[in-house]
Amino acid sequence: MATPSGRSSRCAWAALVPAALLCLAARAAAEPGTAPGAAPSTAEFDVRPGGEVHSFSRSLGDYSCTFTYSAQGGTNEQWQMNVGVSEDNGLFSCSIWRPQGKSYLFFTQFKAEVKGAKIEYAMAYSQAAVGAQSDIPLKQEEFEVTETTVSHREGKFRFELSKLMIVAKTPRDEL
């Protein structure tokens, strides 16, 4: 299963994933350019309302992450996507979030898809941590996780999204 089961497993993953992503970012800052195409990359993009379907993608070596969505209300919001690969090339991560914490847009759909790796862990949040506030996860019934996607669940998703986190296992070549 792509997401952890049970409360203790979920808590362990919740602590592990931000630490892993922080390590990827620290490695990039400490060792820029040591592994071509492997340094984490962060890009800003606008999430636009209007009801049309939009996509934003980032690639890193053999791996990519695409965020596809439709939203209503308000004006453009600035979001960020970060992609990274672990030092041993065993994990690919993709994080999509609104740095200000909470999005005021009404999301009618969302999907994040990874290519080149299989999702080990994924979580969606209605509010991203900022200042003294914590991440507020969506309820498990609001979204679904497959081997390569995280997406809203029709009829269950409550239209709030501020952050998506994905950790995917990369294929290993056995000798």
Sequence and secondary structure as in RCSB ss.txt:
>XXXX:A:sequence
MATPSGRSSRCAWAALVPAALLCLAARAAAEPGTAPGAAPSTAEFDVRPGGEVHSFSRSLGDYSCTFTYSAQGGT
NEQWQMNVGVSEDNGLFSCSIWRPQGKSYLFFTQFKAEVKGAKIEYAMAYSQAAVGAQSDIPLKQEEFEVTETTV
SHREGKFRFELSKLMIVAKTPRDEL
>XXXX:A:secstr
  S  SHHHHHHHHHHHHHHHHHHHHHHHHSTTSSTTTS EEEEEEE  SS EEEEEEEETTEEEEEEEEEESS 
 EEEEEEEEE TTS EEEEEEE TTSB  SEEEEEEEEEESSEEEEEEEEEE  BTTB  EE  GGGEEE SSEE
EE TTT  S   EEEEEEE      
